[in-house]
Amino acid sequence: MAKTVIVSCGTGIATSTVAAIAIEEACKEAGIDVVTKQCKGQEIPELLKQGADLIVTTSVMRFDPGIPVVKGLAFLTGVGKDAIVQEILDHLRE
């Protein structure tokens, strides 16, 4: 069964697209079936109603979603990106 990752940024377009593509590629390489859903930060609660296994966000979350959250700023800066990708893979393998 595919894992679902919500990927959010300020606009739901630029950074979330870069992050979603990187997550999909890393998961494919690791043999993890994944579906990414991109959104703005304020749209996360609505997407959570549809079910998700992980949230990767570049914005500040002001609530506890009840699932793991990974700060995805590394997708924007490039600094520490490999470590963040590994953290995401580790969460999805659980």
Secondary structure by P-SEA (a helix, b strand, c coil): cbbbbbbbcccccaaaaaaaaaaaaaaaaacccbbbbbbcccaaaaaaaacccbbbbccccccccccccccccccccccaaaaaaaaaaaaaac
